[in-house]
Amino acid sequence: MNDDFSGASVKQSYYVLHRKPYRESSQILDLFCEKQGRFSALYRVNKKNPPLQPFIPYQIQFSGRGNLKYCQYVEANYSSFSELKGHLLKGRNLYCGFYLNELIMRLTWRDEPQAELFKVYQQTLQGLLLLDNDEQSEPFLRRFEFHLLAILGYQYNWQQDSDCRDIQAEQYYNFDPHAGFKAVNAGTYGRAYGGGVVTPAVSGRYANFPGEAILAIAADDWGHSLSWQVAKQIARLALQPLLGDKPLASRELFQKI
């Protein structure tokens, strides 16, 4: 870690990804910021220092020389986006926020700078906070997932298949998390899209994704009738090898609402 953990004023923003009790009156916080990425710090809770909340940008000063720093001074920091002050994630969007936090916790290394991911995370939170209703969150989630995958080294080509041929709107495609899109036999799969249900194919790939939906996602066209469904399925397939067998707690919460 660098000198940003000194007692001097720190201008960067910190977000709480996760918190857990520590002894009687303290919490261990998993924090996320641009320069340090994800790291842990100890925070004492009392009448003067209420528990810190997720999705709020904080300015924090730290003390201590060991691996676990102490949050010495904390205040909300809305200086860069004052229009968000007082806005809170509610309903489905609250669970969306927990989902973002859990992905970062599960898929990033501790103490590793994450400038690009931090920027995308902040932009996604801002978008969710300013939504008129919680039914408009899908594009924000999908953009975040694909940005995260790209940062982790899984940047898919939405314009061409794995054989370097242009994606065709009338064609159907397999998706392989390690190779991207592969055109399938039109005689076998050239039928109407099955209502968001993917068809298992050989070698762990998945079939029946229409080219027109893939091209709509590439163009950031979320008004297309299938773009949300297809993007969600592809994101899940791409993330699965990285997440392993342990289910996402936030995804289970989604299923209950």
N, C-alpha and C positions, 0 to 999 in steps of 0.2 A: 504494500500500500504506500501511497505517497503522502506528501506533506499536507494534503487537504484535510487530514485528521488533526491538525494542530488546533489550538484554542483560538486562533484568529478567526475573524468573520469569514464565513463560507457562503458564497453567493449561489452556489448551485442548489438545485432542488432535490429533495429526497422523498421517495414514496415508500410506504409500509406495504410490503408484500404479504407478510405473515407475522403473527405474534403469538407467543406462548408464555404462560406464567413462569416466573422464576422466584423461588422463595416466597416470602409473604407479601411483599409490596413492589415487586419489580417484574419486568417483562423482558424477554429476549426478542428483539425485533429483527426480522429479515428485511433489510432496506435495499432500495434500488436507486442508483443515481448514474449519471453519465460517465463520470471519471473512474469510479471504483466498481461499477456494475453492481453485482449482488453481494452483500456482506451482512454480518450480524453485529448488533450493538445492544448494550444493556440500558434499559430505561426504567427509572424509578417512578412509580405511580403514587400520587397522593392528592390532597385537595388542590394544591397549587399546580400539580402536573397531572391532568386527566389523561386517560389512555389515548394514544395516538390512533387516528383512524386511517384506513386505506383510502386511496384515490384522492388524497389531499396533498398538494406539494408543500413540503416543510423545508425551512432553513434550519440547519442543525450545526451546533458546535460540539466537538467531541473532546474528551479527555482520556488519559490512560495510555500506557505504553505497550500493553500486552496485545494478544490477538483479538480480545473482546473489548471494544471501546465503550465508553460511557457517554450517553447523550446528556450533555451538560446544559445546553440552552436550546430550546425548540420554539419555533413560531411558524404559523402558516405563511406561505410565501406565494402570493398571487400577483406579484409585481409584473410578470410578463403576460398575464392573461386575466386582468381584473374582471372581465365579463363573466368568468366562471365562479367568482366568489359567491358563496351561498347556494350554489347548485349541488345537488346530491344525486348519486345514482339510486334509482328506485326500480321496484318491480323486476322485470326480466333483465333490465340493463345492469342491475346490481349483480346478478349472477354472471353476466357477461364480464364484468370487472373482475370477479373472483376467478373466472376462467383464464383471463389474461395473466393474472398473478400466478396462478398455478402452473401455467405453461412456462413462465420465466423461471419459477422455482425448480421445475422438473428438468428443464432443457438447457440451462446455462450453468457455467462454472462459477464458483465463488471467486471474488476478488479479481475478476477479469473485466477490463473496461468494455463498455457496451454503448458507445456513443450513438451508433445508428439505431440500435434496438430501443434505446431510451427515447430517442426522438419519435420513433414510430409509436411506442407505448403512450407517450404524452399526447400525441396527435389523436390516437384512438380514444383515450379517455376524454379528451376535449370534445370529440365528435359525439360520444355516447352521452355526455353531460348536457349537450345542447339539443338533443333529439326532442321532438315534440311528443313522441310516444315510443314505447318499447318494442314496437313491431318493425322498426326501421334499423335495427342493429346489425343485421346479417352482413351487409357490405363491409362494415367496420371490422367485424370479426374475421371475415375471410381475408381482407387486406392484411390484417395483423398476422394471421397464420402464415400466409405466403411470404410476407416479409421476414418473419422469423425463420421459416424454412430456408429462405435464400441466405440469410446470415449464417445459418448452420451448415451451409454448403449444398443445399438442395434447391437449386434454382431451375425451375422447369421452363421449357420452351413451349409457350402456348400458341405459337404460330406454325411450328413444324413438328412432325412426329419424329420418332427415334431413328427413322431412316432418312432424315433430312428432306422429307417431302412436305409441302405446305398442307396444313390442316384444311380439309374440305368440309364445307358446311353440311353436305348430304351424306358424308361418310360417318361410320361409327368407329370408336376407338377403345382399345384396352388402356388401362393405366397401370404402370409398374412404378412403385415408389422409388426404385433405383434407376429407372431408365426413361421415364416419362410416358408419352403416348405412342401407341402402336396401332396402326390401322388393322381392322379385323375383316374377315371375309364378309363382304356385303351380302352374299347369298344367305349366310347364316344369321347375321346380326342386323341386316338392313330392314328393321321394322321400327315401329313407333316406340319412343322412349317409355320405359315401364314405370312411370309415376314416381321416379326418384329411387327405384330399386335397382341396384347394380347386379349383374349376373356374373358369378364366379367363373373364371376361365382357368386355363392351365398355368402352371408355374407361378402361382400366387398373384397373377394379374387379374384385373377386373374389366369386364366388357360392358358394352351397351351405352357408352357415353357419346351423345351426338356431337358431331363436329360443330354444328351451329352454336351450341351452348358453350363449347370450349372457346370459340372465337369471340363470343359475347363477353366472356370473362376476360379474355385478353384485351378487349376494348373497354373494359371497366363499365360494361353495359348491364347494369343490374335491373333494368326494366324488362329484359328478356325473360320469357316465361319459365325457362329452365335454368338460368344462370345460377341462382341461389342454391337450388337443389344439387346441381352438379358440382359446384364449387365446394359445398359442404361435404359431399361424399369424397371428393378428391383430397380435400384437406385432411379428413379423417384417415384415409388410406396412407397418405404421405407421413402423417405424424405417428401412426401406429408403431412402425419399427423403432422409432426413437423413444416412445413412451414405454414400450414393453407391455407386460401383462397387467401391471398395476393400474386399476381404473382411475380416472380422474374424478375426484370428489365433486368438483364443480359441475361436471357433466351429469352426475347423479342428481344434483340439485335441480338442474334444468328439467329433468324428467318428471319432477314432482310438481312443476308449475304449469 
